[in-house]
Amino acid sequence: MSEALTGIPNVDLADFLSGDPARKSKFVKQLGAAYEGIGFVAVRNHLMSEETQNELYDQVKAFFELPVETKASYEIPGLAGQRGYVSFGKEHAKDSKVADLKEFWHFGQYVEDNDPIKSQYPDNVDVKELPRFNAVGKKAYQLLEATGRHMLEAIALHLGLEETYFQEKIHNGNSILRPIHYPPITSEPESAVRAGQHEDINLITLLIGASADGLQVLTKDKQWVSVTALPDHIVVNVGDMLQRLTNNKLKSTTHRVINPPREKWGTSRYSIPFFLHPRSEMKLDCLDSCIPDGETAQYEPITAGQYLTDRLIEIGLLKK
């Protein structure tokens, strides 16, 4: 498990899926150590194909190159940005009043099995100018969701739970695929960074390679470490919901996206994270097995749905 190339540990999902108990056990051990330490791993042999990833980036770049008024027509009032387009400067980090330097799009869950939960989700928004945009987004969404399902199986085993512990909880969960565009910087920014330091809200985040460097992770000794995207890898990190569920056993690590050197201010940066959320009714009460004898839970009971609502208010996407 080398850290030399990425700044974070890397693991091979093929070990977990190999059918070999020793390789599977090795993967679970490596993943658990990484998530109890820095909270991030780079994963190779994931389920996202290079072809789909490349086409997704092509479609995403084409969308963000559309005229401002065209993009604005896909910003849907009343959805707290959970589907469609979110324009530049709408979101900020939890404890910041300075808006991040980004615009983004949201693909949401595709409920295709008559699950009543469909009534809780807004429909995805079709982009008529780009006939392939929505089809490619859906394919990428489902490949990343399937990869995340296997990652959560391994996490469950590390926690001493049944391998299937998360499966019903994430089936048709409220996950989001978020293509992000950080436009060229044209003047001295009010904030020093494109995305302020923050922790993710969800269970785990799967990030397919960004188009430029900039992602940094805050280590235990309060040092910022740059994370470089390796070919054929995705970055998968722990979110606050999983940290809460495990009573801080697994780490939702602070991270940020810094600005490029001044000579590269004229360049865009693209990034596509998949935020894997459970169903809204999932309880995030701390697991008994993660509470040491004689101690109490670090967090009050709450559902995933209520927790998400609270956090969307904190980051400026939802009004009270």
C-alpha positions as CSV (number, residue, x, y, z in Angstrom):
1,M,0.0,0.0,0.0
2,S,2.2,2.9,-1.3
3,E,1.7,6.5,-0.5
4,A,4.5,7.8,-2.7
5,L,2.5,8.8,-5.7
6,T,-0.7,10.2,-4.3
7,G,-0.2,11.5,-0.8
8,I,-2.7,9.0,0.5
9,P,-2.8,5.2,0.8
10,N,-3.9,3.2,-2.3
11,V,-5.8,-0.1,-2.4
12,D,-6.9,-2.6,-5.1
13,L,-10.6,-3.3,-5.2
14,A,-9.8,-6.5,-7.2
15,D,-8.4,-7.9,-4.0
16,F,-11.8,-7.5,-2.3
17,L,-13.7,-9.0,-5.3
18,S,-11.2,-11.8,-6.1
19,G,-13.0,-14.6,-4.2
20,D,-9.7,-15.3,-2.4
21,P,-10.3,-14.9,1.4
22,A,-6.7,-13.9,2.0
23,R,-6.8,-11.1,-0.6
24,K,-10.2,-10.0,0.6
25,S,-9.0,-9.8,4.2
26,K,-5.9,-7.8,3.2
27,F,-8.1,-5.3,1.4
28,V,-10.4,-4.9,4.5
29,K,-7.4,-4.5,6.8
30,Q,-5.7,-1.9,4.5
31,L,-8.9,0.1,4.0
32,G,-9.7,0.1,7.7
33,A,-6.2,1.3,8.6
34,A,-6.5,4.1,6.0
35,Y,-9.9,5.2,7.2
36,E,-8.9,5.2,10.8
37,G,-5.9,7.2,9.9
38,I,-6.2,9.8,7.1
39,G,-9.8,9.0,6.0
40,F,-8.8,8.9,2.3
41,V,-7.7,6.1,-0.1
42,A,-6.9,5.9,-3.8
43,V,-8.7,2.8,-5.3
44,R,-7.6,1.0,-8.5
45,N,-9.6,-1.6,-10.4
46,H,-12.9,0.2,-9.5
47,L,-15.9,-0.2,-11.8
48,M,-15.8,3.1,-13.6
49,S,-14.6,2.4,-17.2
50,E,-12.1,4.8,-18.8
51,E,-14.4,5.2,-21.8
52,T,-17.3,6.4,-19.6
53,Q,-15.1,8.6,-17.6
54,N,-13.7,10.3,-20.7
55,E,-17.1,10.8,-22.3
56,L,-18.5,12.2,-19.0
57,Y,-15.7,14.8,-18.8
58,D,-16.3,15.7,-22.5
59,Q,-20.0,16.2,-21.8
60,V,-19.4,18.1,-18.6
61,K,-17.0,20.5,-20.3
62,A,-19.5,21.0,-23.1
63,F,-22.2,21.9,-20.6
64,F,-20.2,24.4,-18.7
65,E,-19.1,26.1,-22.0
66,L,-22.8,26.8,-22.8
67,P,-23.9,30.5,-22.6
68,V,-24.6,31.7,-19.0
69,E,-28.3,32.3,-19.8
70,T,-28.6,28.7,-21.2
71,K,-27.1,27.2,-18.0
72,A,-29.3,29.4,-15.9
73,S,-32.4,28.0,-17.5
74,Y,-31.5,24.7,-15.8
75,E,-31.3,26.2,-12.3
76,I,-34.5,24.9,-10.7
77,P,-35.9,27.1,-7.8
78,G,-37.0,25.3,-4.6
79,L,-34.8,22.2,-4.9
80,A,-31.9,23.4,-2.7
81,G,-29.7,22.7,-5.7
82,Q,-30.3,19.0,-5.5
83,R,-31.0,18.5,-9.2
84,G,-29.8,20.4,-12.2
85,Y,-27.5,23.5,-12.3
86,V,-26.1,25.6,-9.4
87,S,-24.6,28.8,-10.6
88,F,-21.3,30.3,-9.6
89,G,-20.9,31.5,-6.0
90,K,-24.0,29.8,-4.5
91,E,-22.2,27.4,-2.1
92,H,-19.7,28.0,0.7
93,A,-17.9,25.9,3.2
94,K,-19.7,25.1,6.5
95,D,-17.8,27.7,8.6
96,S,-17.1,30.2,5.9
97,K,-19.1,33.2,4.6
98,V,-17.0,33.4,1.4
99,A,-18.5,31.6,-1.6
100,D,-16.5,28.9,-3.3
101,L,-15.2,29.7,-6.8
102,K,-17.3,27.1,-8.6
103,E,-20.5,26.2,-10.5
104,F,-21.8,22.7,-10.6
105,W,-24.5,20.2,-11.8
106,H,-26.3,17.5,-9.8
107,F,-27.5,14.1,-11.1
108,G,-29.6,12.3,-8.5
109,Q,-30.9,8.8,-7.9
110,Y,-32.6,6.8,-10.6
111,V,-35.4,4.7,-8.9
112,E,-36.3,1.9,-11.4
113,D,-37.9,-0.7,-9.2
114,N,-41.2,0.9,-8.1
115,D,-39.8,1.8,-4.7
116,P,-42.1,4.3,-3.0
117,I,-39.1,6.4,-2.1
118,K,-39.2,7.8,-5.6
119,S,-41.8,10.2,-4.4
120,Q,-39.1,11.8,-2.2
121,Y,-36.8,12.6,-5.0
122,P,-37.1,15.3,-7.7
123,D,-36.7,14.2,-11.3
124,N,-33.3,14.6,-13.0
125,V,-33.1,17.5,-15.4
126,D,-32.6,16.9,-19.1
127,V,-30.2,19.1,-21.0
128,K,-31.7,19.4,-24.5
129,E,-28.6,21.1,-26.0
130,L,-26.5,18.0,-25.3
131,P,-28.2,14.7,-26.3
132,R,-25.6,12.5,-24.6
133,F,-25.3,14.5,-21.4
134,N,-27.9,12.8,-19.3
135,A,-27.3,9.2,-20.6
136,V,-23.6,9.4,-19.8
137,G,-24.3,11.0,-16.4
138,K,-26.7,8.1,-15.5
139,K,-24.2,5.5,-16.6
140,A,-21.4,7.1,-14.5
141,Y,-23.8,7.5,-11.5
142,Q,-24.6,3.8,-11.5
143,L,-21.0,2.6,-11.9
144,L,-19.8,4.8,-9.1
145,E,-22.8,3.7,-6.9
146,A,-21.9,0.0,-7.5
147,T,-18.2,0.7,-6.6
148,G,-19.4,2.5,-3.5
149,R,-21.5,-0.5,-2.5
150,H,-18.4,-2.7,-2.5
151,M,-16.5,-0.2,-0.5
152,L,-19.2,-0.1,2.1
153,E,-19.2,-4.0,2.3
154,A,-15.5,-3.8,3.2
155,I,-16.1,-1.1,5.7
156,A,-18.9,-3.2,7.3
157,L,-16.5,-6.1,7.7
158,H,-13.8,-3.8,9.2
159,L,-16.4,-2.7,11.8
160,G,-17.3,-6.2,12.7
161,L,-20.7,-6.0,11.1
162,E,-22.4,-8.2,8.5
163,E,-21.0,-7.6,5.1
164,T,-24.5,-6.6,3.9
165,Y,-25.1,-4.1,6.8
166,F,-25.3,-1.1,4.5
167,Q,-27.1,-2.7,1.5
168,E,-30.7,-2.0,2.4
169,K,-29.8,1.4,3.8
170,I,-28.2,2.6,0.6
171,H,-30.6,0.9,-1.9
172,N,-32.1,3.9,-3.8
173,G,-30.3,6.2,-1.4
174,N,-30.2,9.9,-1.9
175,S,-26.8,9.9,-3.6
176,I,-25.6,12.8,-5.8
177,L,-23.2,12.9,-8.7
178,R,-21.7,16.4,-8.9
179,P,-19.7,17.6,-11.9
180,I,-17.9,20.8,-10.8
181,H,-16.4,23.6,-12.9
182,Y,-13.9,26.0,-11.3
183,P,-13.7,28.8,-13.9
184,P,-10.5,30.7,-14.7
185,I,-9.6,33.2,-12.0
186,T,-9.8,36.7,-13.5
187,S,-9.0,38.9,-10.5
188,E,-7.5,38.5,-7.0
189,P,-10.0,36.2,-5.2
190,E,-11.6,37.3,-1.9
191,S,-10.8,33.8,-0.6
192,A,-7.4,32.1,-1.1
193,V,-8.9,28.8,-2.3
194,R,-11.4,27.6,-5.0
195,A,-13.2,25.4,-2.4
196,G,-12.9,26.2,1.3
197,Q,-11.8,23.6,3.8
198,H,-14.6,21.3,4.6
199,E,-15.7,17.8,5.4
200,D,-18.2,15.9,3.2
201,I,-21.7,15.3,4.5
202,N,-22.4,11.8,3.2
203,L,-21.3,8.2,4.0
204,I,-18.4,8.1,1.5
205,T,-17.4,10.2,-1.5
206,L,-15.9,8.7,-4.7
207,L,-14.0,11.2,-6.8
208,I,-13.0,10.4,-10.4
209,G,-9.8,12.1,-11.6
210,A,-9.9,15.9,-11.5
211,S,-8.6,17.7,-14.6
212,A,-5.9,19.6,-12.6
213,D,-4.2,19.5,-9.3
214,G,-5.5,21.4,-6.3
215,L,-7.0,18.9,-3.8
216,Q,-5.4,18.9,-0.4
217,V,-6.1,16.8,2.7
218,L,-5.4,17.9,6.3
219,T,-3.4,15.3,8.2
220,K,-3.5,14.4,11.9
221,D,-0.5,16.7,12.5
222,K,-2.3,19.6,10.8
223,Q,-0.3,19.5,7.6
224,W,-1.9,20.0,4.2
225,V,-0.9,17.2,1.8
226,S,-1.6,17.5,-1.9
227,V,-3.5,14.5,-3.4
228,T,-2.5,13.8,-7.0
229,A,-5.0,11.8,-9.1
230,L,-3.3,8.7,-10.5
231,P,-4.3,7.2,-13.8
232,D,-6.9,4.4,-13.3
233,H,-7.6,5.3,-9.7
234,I,-10.5,7.1,-7.9
235,V,-10.2,8.7,-4.5
236,V,-12.7,7.5,-1.9
237,N,-13.0,9.3,1.4
238,V,-15.1,9.0,4.6
239,G,-17.9,11.5,5.1
240,D,-19.4,13.0,8.2
241,M,-22.4,10.5,8.3
242,L,-20.0,7.6,8.5
243,Q,-17.8,9.3,11.0
244,R,-20.9,10.0,13.1
245,L,-22.2,6.4,12.8
246,T,-18.8,5.0,13.9
247,N,-18.4,7.5,16.8
248,N,-15.3,9.0,15.3
249,K,-13.6,5.6,14.7
250,L,-13.5,6.4,10.9
251,K,-12.2,9.8,10.0
252,S,-14.1,12.4,7.9
253,T,-11.0,14.4,7.0
254,T,-10.9,18.1,6.3
255,H,-10.0,18.9,2.7
256,R,-9.9,21.8,0.3
257,V,-9.2,22.8,-3.3
258,I,-6.5,25.5,-3.6
259,N,-6.0,27.9,-6.4
260,P,-3.4,27.2,-9.1
261,P,-0.2,29.2,-9.3
262,R,-0.9,32.7,-10.7
263,E,0.5,31.7,-14.2
264,K,-2.3,29.1,-14.4
265,W,-5.2,31.4,-13.3
266,G,-6.5,31.4,-16.8
267,T,-7.3,27.7,-16.8
268,S,-10.4,25.9,-15.7
269,R,-10.5,23.0,-13.3
270,Y,-13.1,20.2,-13.5
271,S,-13.9,17.7,-10.8
272,I,-16.6,15.0,-10.5
273,P,-17.3,13.6,-7.0
274,F,-20.1,11.1,-6.3
275,F,-21.5,11.6,-2.8
276,L,-23.0,8.3,-1.6
277,H,-25.9,8.9,0.7
278,P,-28.2,6.5,2.4
279,R,-32.0,6.6,2.4
280,S,-33.3,9.4,4.5
281,E,-34.7,7.1,7.2
282,M,-31.4,5.6,8.0
283,K,-30.5,6.2,11.7
284,L,-27.0,7.7,12.3
285,D,-27.0,6.7,15.9
286,C,-23.5,5.7,17.0
287,L,-22.9,2.0,16.7
288,D,-22.7,0.3,20.1
289,S,-19.5,-1.6,18.9
290,C,-17.8,1.8,18.4
291,I,-18.5,3.1,21.9
292,P,-15.8,2.0,24.3
293,D,-16.9,0.5,27.6
294,G,-17.6,3.2,30.2
295,E,-17.9,5.9,27.6
296,T,-20.9,7.6,25.9
297,A,-21.6,8.3,22.3
298,Q,-20.0,11.5,20.9
299,Y,-23.2,12.4,18.9
300,E,-26.9,12.6,19.5
301,P,-29.3,10.3,17.5
302,I,-30.4,11.7,14.2
303,T,-31.7,10.4,10.8
304,A,-29.7,10.8,7.6
305,G,-32.5,12.9,6.1
306,Q,-32.5,15.4,9.0
307,Y,-28.7,15.6,9.1
308,L,-28.6,16.4,5.4
309,T,-31.2,19.1,5.8
310,D,-29.2,20.7,8.6
311,R,-26.0,20.7,6.6
312,L,-27.6,22.0,3.4
313,I,-28.7,25.0,5.5
314,E,-25.2,25.4,6.8
315,I,-23.5,25.5,3.4
316,G,-26.1,28.0,1.9
317,L,-28.0,25.7,-0.5
318,L,-31.2,25.5,1.6
319,K,-32.9,28.4,3.3
320,K,-34.4,27.9,6.8
